[in-house]
Amino acid sequence: MISAYHTKYFAYELTRRCPPDSVEKLAGALIDAQVDLNPHQVDAALFAFNSPLSKGALLADEVGLGKTIEAGLVLSQKWAERKRRILVITPSNLRKQWFQELAEKFFLPCRILEAKSYNAAIRQGMFRPFEVPEIVICSYQFAKGKASDVHAVPWDLVVIDEAHRLRNVYKPSNVIANTLKQALAGKHKLLLTATPLQNSLLELFGLVSFIDEHAFGDLKSFREQFANLNQEQVFQTLKARLKPVCHRTLRRQVTAYIPYTKRLPLVEEFTPEESEDRLYQLVSEYLQRENLHALPAGQRSLMTLVLRKLLASSSFAIAGALTSISNRLKVKLSKHEPAESLEDELDQDYEALDETAEEWTDDEPVEVLTEDDRRALEQEIADLDAFAQLATSIQHNAKGKALLKALGVAFAKAKELGGAEKAIIFTESRRTQSYLLRLLEDSPFADGIVLFNGSNTDDGSKLIYSQWLERHQGSDRVTGSRSADMRSALVDYFREQGRIMIATEAGAEGINLQFCSLVVNYDLPWNPQRIEQRIGRCHRYGQKHDVVVVNFLNRKNAADQRVFELLSEKFQLFEGVFGASDEVLGAIESGVDFEKRIAAIYQNCRKPDEITTAFNQLQLELSLEINESMTRTRQKLLENFDDEVREKLKVRDEASRAYLNRYERLLMQLTRHELDGQAEFLGDAAFRLVTNPFPQQAAAIPLGLYELPRRSGEAHLYRLNHPLAETLVANAKSRELPAAEIHFDYSQHDGKITSLEPMIGKAGWLMLSTFSVEALDQAEDHLIFSAITDDGQVLDEEVAQRLLMLPVTSPPLPQGEGWGEGGAQARLETLTQVRQAAIQRDVSERNARFFEAEADKLDGWADDLKVGLEREIREIDRQIKEARRAATTALTLEEKLAGQKQIKTLEAQRNQKRRSLFEAQDEVDKQREELIGQIEGKLTQQTFFNQLFVIRWSIRQ
């Protein structure tokens, strides 16, 4: 049995604000996370908090180490500190994945903001759509387009995923990066990328300057100082300057925590039937025509890509698209406007269109139909109808037959490797998805098929969903969001009963299928990052078996074969332990760039030799972009020795597990006491709430089973930020407790506390107080235990703290007003004051280290700028020497006089430059002093003291 004095202590311990460099700072986030955290993720999150003076951090862990989880920890901590104006900027195809990860693993409320939701908010009178109570998630393109809105919000934190897209921000031509840099100036930023440095050191300069303008001087001085990294001193200087802002962990350094399996490729070749081949040639030639009425001029590149992808997918996919386009032209011919845009119509079939469109922008003007176009338009409609009729006449696809053959081989391989006979088949088209369902239902693979797409309105999905809702009614598995719950229901069915999941691109985002070890790319995207995302659904942390990756190869299509060759050999997507390497994925900036280059080849090359030449050129460009010497430079600059990292992670792992276990234990003990008689406790990690102690919060605090996160997941997940826990903790903290006598019972404690054994049989006094210190725009709380025995012995703070971990033998006895007789009160107050002074000194010393590091950074920035100014004078000195040498060797008086005149002119320029230099150096020093002054102003400490309670204690055996 514990007492209200215990729970008041536990409540303050669970919610206290901790120093920025302590693992304890993340303890609350660790309790709340519905994910098994690895020590490198905790280490990265703590790095992001390392200094309160920091403007942000660059987390550059290798691919597959969970940078989203690292950011989730940082976001959870910010949220807990009530710093909730948070923006996440990510590539458009990762928005849903971020939404799912933050909602499901960290219980953070999020809102995806894009054109539709933005415009809807404006129509509803919300004229600041970015200022919402949730975390805002948006794409690069959207943030750039709404830069003035983004700039107007005083963000507490901005997280930028795939941040290598910003590394050329030092180039004025990079419009997105420069626009975002201006919009986010002065905001605290967390950049995530596995490839911070690819081809030039200037990319590092760009990324670091995006975070903090004062980390380096200007571009010229950076070039001059760090051009030659062969000099050890120069190299070490740059490494030291990067260390406070850049953190990188490698996959090979964490193998003690994350076992990696392999990817095994399986290629199934097929030969299209004559009718399929004819359809491909006809539609391909149509798409290459110079003038097309069917495709809006401003979207021609995008729509051509979509139609080519549907054409390669199946005859069923292209048939539907051709019919839709023909019908639109018929409406246009009748001088009416189609009810929907072509983009909206094709989005019904090609699910990735909405996200793809955001990154495929054409600058062509939109064409207007004239009477002169009518005859051409009629001919185009006739052609489209003929193509659609041919496509509809094709009942079987050669690639479909190849799928049945490949599944037999792949299932046998998965079984041989010890994996379950489960496969996820990816297609880019919903109509192809329907065709594959029909195909498989008439095959030996008919049992256990489940569909996964953006809407899942088919009867099978509805049945799975309703059964899932019925099974999980009353648990936290049911979120109330149909789309989120449908995803969970389909994945659960696939795990427990299903054999084959046929998924559109929606299945490549935000779902984890570690229980499946067979990935089938029925349609192969041209964007390498999309492929990596697909395979990463299965080949990820928690996968116990090697993953088989199946691809299909059209024997009649030379371009398709070359694309597969590039993706397989150059990008190494389909085999090995780690999949696509950082170097290769980073080299292409974004997968969309590579996708556009492939699309251009398909569009512009008509003959086999043209295709060969174009792909050879693309392969050569990729080889140049993947620079081996720069890879070595990155390794030396950004990576620490394996042993050094492993040792640090071992310590981090032990500390975070200890804090997590302790905090979970405190939370459950507090809950057990506060819910006495209202809940049935089932061990140390679960309870059943029988009666709601807060009926006014019935909706937020339902009755039923509650479990700590990372358990079965069949219950309400009980965590520190759950409404029930928040209310119980708040009640325990606010409870007024008079001085009381408490008898602790050592014999009832589960375990041995060596430090308390000498205290058995003794008695004394204990005072618990909180002491808060605010400085550098942050606050930290300290619990001060002051305790003495009746014979005058002062207890160590750790011993006093452990007293309050013991159970009590009986309820506390009130002590009245005279508890301080015999000088106990004065002694406890003196001990408390001594501890307060020590805490203030520690905080001051730590902040002094932060201040010194920031001052050093500003000194470096000032010196960098001065280097640039001095360089110009040295250049004029060199010109003067050359002019004097020329004047000395001149043969005629006229030449000598001209030389002297040039020397005087240069000397005048040098003198002017010197004066400018002194003025400029004074200005740099002035700016430095102003920045230092701003920091000094934040160093002033504010302190707050609060006595929580006093007890008269004794320990009984």
Summary of the structure (lengths in Angstrom):
residues: 957
radius of gyration: 33.5
end to end distance: 15.4
largest distance: 113.7
contacts: 3128
relative contact order: 0.11
helix: 55%
strand: 13%
